[in-house]
Amino acid sequence: MKRKTFFAVIGLLTLSVLLYFAFLHSKIRDHINIEVPLHADYIIILGARVKGEIPSLALQYRIDAAANYMKKNEDTIAIASGGQGPGEDITEAEAIKRGLLKHGVDRNRILIEDKSTDTVENITFSKKLIPDHLETGLLVTNDFHLYRAKSIAKNQGLNLQGIPAETPTVAIPKSYTREYLAITKYYLVTFFKK
């Protein structure tokens, strides 16, 4: 009898975890499939890993998505956000700036936030750089990361839509698994702050 109860509890816990991850996945997907507004005043491009001076594929996709938007919306300015971590010879913000310049974006349209070490700091420090007269903004990050990034921005008084950059196929399982855990941590931190 005890053995049956044990397996029933394990089965229930497994089902609960799977249902919870399915819920998180649906939240992530909901924030990807939204039409991107045109003519935003600014975009905040969130940093990701740089290998030496070369953007990781995830960061390159963010740069490409941002540049494509800026080419179509010529009054939009960019805030390139991200500090320098281990194994990075330049800041993530500098890598973003270089990538945008290669795409032909004018350097006068790029602001730099190069002190942040995580998503919360990306948004906190970038917020300070937003010129007072600018109102509408977008976040640029990989699709799996958009829901949490937008939620963090909302907590800081920024109601931002997003530009979902592609996630490298090879990184999808790892990225989503890590993001489920990161969202869970975000939920817990937010709940206990109340």
C-alpha positions as CSV (number, residue, x, y, z in Angstrom):
1,M,0.0,0.0,0.0
2,K,2.8,2.4,0.9
3,R,4.5,1.7,-2.4
4,K,1.3,2.5,-4.3
5,T,1.0,5.8,-2.4
6,F,4.6,6.7,-3.1
7,F,4.2,6.2,-6.8
8,A,0.9,8.1,-6.8
9,V,2.5,11.0,-5.1
10,I,5.5,10.9,-7.5
11,G,3.0,10.7,-10.4
12,L,1.0,13.7,-9.1
13,L,4.2,15.8,-8.6
14,T,5.5,14.9,-12.1
15,L,2.1,15.9,-13.6
16,S,2.0,19.1,-11.6
17,V,5.5,20.1,-12.8
18,L,4.6,19.3,-16.5
19,L,1.4,21.3,-16.3
20,Y,3.3,24.2,-14.7
21,F,5.9,24.2,-17.5
22,A,3.1,24.0,-20.1
23,F,1.6,27.1,-18.4
24,L,4.9,28.9,-18.6
25,H,5.4,27.9,-22.2
26,S,2.0,29.3,-23.1
27,K,2.8,32.6,-21.4
28,I,6.1,32.8,-23.4
29,R,4.3,32.0,-26.7
30,D,1.6,34.6,-26.0
31,H,4.2,37.3,-25.9
32,I,5.9,36.2,-29.1
33,N,2.8,36.2,-31.3
34,I,2.0,39.9,-30.9
35,E,2.2,42.4,-33.8
36,V,5.2,44.7,-33.3
37,P,4.1,48.4,-33.3
38,L,5.7,50.7,-35.8
39,H,7.4,54.0,-35.1
40,A,8.5,53.4,-31.5
41,D,10.4,56.2,-30.0
42,Y,13.1,53.9,-28.6
43,I,14.1,50.2,-28.4
44,I,16.1,48.6,-25.6
45,I,18.3,45.8,-26.9
46,L,19.1,43.4,-24.1
47,G,22.6,42.0,-24.0
48,A,23.7,38.3,-24.2
49,R,27.0,36.5,-24.3
50,V,29.9,37.8,-26.3
51,K,32.8,35.4,-27.1
52,G,35.8,37.7,-27.0
53,E,34.6,40.4,-29.3
54,I,32.2,38.3,-31.3
55,P,28.5,38.2,-30.4
56,S,27.0,34.8,-29.6
57,L,24.4,33.7,-32.1
58,A,21.6,34.6,-29.6
59,L,23.0,38.2,-29.4
60,Q,23.5,38.4,-33.1
61,Y,19.9,37.5,-33.7
62,R,18.9,40.4,-31.3
63,I,21.2,42.8,-33.2
64,D,19.7,41.7,-36.5
65,A,16.1,42.1,-35.3
66,A,16.9,45.5,-33.9
67,A,18.7,46.7,-37.0
68,N,15.8,45.5,-39.3
69,Y,13.3,47.5,-37.1
70,M,15.5,50.6,-37.1
71,K,15.9,50.6,-40.9
72,K,12.1,50.6,-41.3
73,N,11.6,53.1,-38.5
74,E,14.2,55.9,-39.0
75,D,13.3,58.0,-36.0
76,T,13.7,55.2,-33.5
77,I,16.7,55.3,-31.2
78,A,18.4,52.3,-29.6
79,I,19.7,51.7,-26.1
80,A,22.3,49.0,-26.3
81,S,22.3,47.3,-22.9
82,G,24.8,44.9,-21.3
83,G,28.0,45.0,-19.3
84,Q,31.2,42.9,-19.6
85,G,31.2,39.4,-18.2
86,P,33.8,36.6,-18.0
87,G,35.3,35.7,-21.4
88,E,34.1,38.9,-22.9
89,D,36.8,41.3,-24.2
90,I,34.2,44.1,-24.8
91,T,30.9,44.9,-23.2
92,E,27.7,43.4,-24.6
93,A,26.5,47.0,-25.3
94,E,29.7,47.6,-27.4
95,A,29.1,44.4,-29.4
96,I,25.5,45.5,-30.0
97,K,26.6,49.0,-31.1
98,R,29.2,47.5,-33.5
99,G,26.6,45.2,-34.9
100,L,24.1,48.0,-35.5
101,L,26.8,50.1,-37.2
102,K,27.7,47.2,-39.5
103,H,24.0,47.2,-40.5
104,G,24.3,50.9,-41.4
105,V,22.5,52.3,-38.4
106,D,23.7,55.9,-37.6
107,R,25.8,56.0,-34.4
108,N,23.8,59.1,-33.3
109,R,20.8,56.8,-32.9
110,I,22.6,54.5,-30.4
111,L,22.9,55.1,-26.7
112,I,25.1,52.8,-24.5
113,E,24.3,51.2,-21.2
114,D,27.3,49.1,-20.3
115,K,27.1,48.4,-16.6
116,S,24.3,45.8,-16.3
117,T,24.9,42.1,-15.4
118,D,21.3,40.7,-15.7
119,T,17.9,41.5,-17.1
120,V,16.7,43.5,-14.1
121,E,19.8,45.7,-14.3
122,N,19.5,45.9,-18.2
123,I,16.1,47.5,-17.7
124,T,16.8,49.5,-14.6
125,F,20.0,51.2,-16.0
126,S,18.5,51.6,-19.5
127,K,15.4,53.4,-18.1
128,K,17.7,56.1,-16.8
129,L,18.9,56.8,-20.4
130,I,15.5,57.2,-22.0
131,P,15.1,60.9,-22.9
132,D,12.2,62.5,-21.1
133,H,10.2,63.4,-24.2
134,L,10.2,59.8,-25.5
135,E,7.1,57.7,-24.7
136,T,6.8,54.5,-26.7
137,G,9.4,51.8,-26.4
138,L,10.1,48.2,-27.3
139,L,12.3,45.5,-25.9
140,V,14.5,43.4,-28.2
141,T,15.5,40.0,-27.0
142,N,15.2,36.3,-28.0
143,D,11.6,35.0,-28.2
144,F,11.9,32.8,-25.1
145,H,13.1,35.7,-23.0
146,L,10.5,38.3,-24.0
147,Y,7.7,37.4,-21.5
148,R,10.0,37.7,-18.4
149,A,11.8,40.8,-19.8
150,K,8.4,42.6,-20.4
151,S,7.2,41.6,-16.9
152,I,10.3,43.0,-15.3
153,A,9.9,46.3,-17.3
154,K,6.3,46.5,-16.2
155,N,7.4,46.3,-12.6
156,Q,9.6,49.3,-13.2
157,G,6.8,51.4,-14.7
158,L,7.7,50.7,-18.4
159,N,4.9,49.3,-20.5
160,L,6.9,47.9,-23.4
161,Q,5.9,45.7,-26.3
162,G,8.6,43.5,-27.7
163,I,10.5,42.6,-30.9
164,P,11.1,38.8,-30.7
165,A,14.4,37.8,-32.1
166,E,14.9,34.2,-33.2
167,T,16.4,31.7,-30.8
168,P,19.3,29.6,-32.2
169,T,17.9,26.1,-32.9
170,V,20.7,24.4,-31.1
171,A,20.1,26.4,-28.0
172,I,16.3,26.0,-27.8
173,P,16.1,23.1,-25.2
174,K,18.7,24.7,-22.9
175,S,17.3,28.2,-23.3
176,Y,13.7,27.3,-22.5
177,T,14.6,25.1,-19.6
178,R,16.7,27.8,-18.0
179,E,14.0,30.4,-18.8
180,Y,11.3,28.2,-17.0
181,L,13.6,28.3,-13.9
182,A,14.3,32.0,-14.3
183,I,10.6,32.8,-14.5
184,T,9.9,30.7,-11.4
185,K,12.6,32.7,-9.6
186,Y,11.0,35.9,-10.8
187,Y,7.6,34.8,-9.6
188,L,9.0,33.9,-6.1
189,V,11.0,37.2,-5.8
190,T,8.0,39.3,-6.9
191,F,5.6,37.4,-4.5
192,F,7.9,37.8,-1.5
193,K,8.4,41.5,-2.2
194,K,4.7,42.2,-1.7
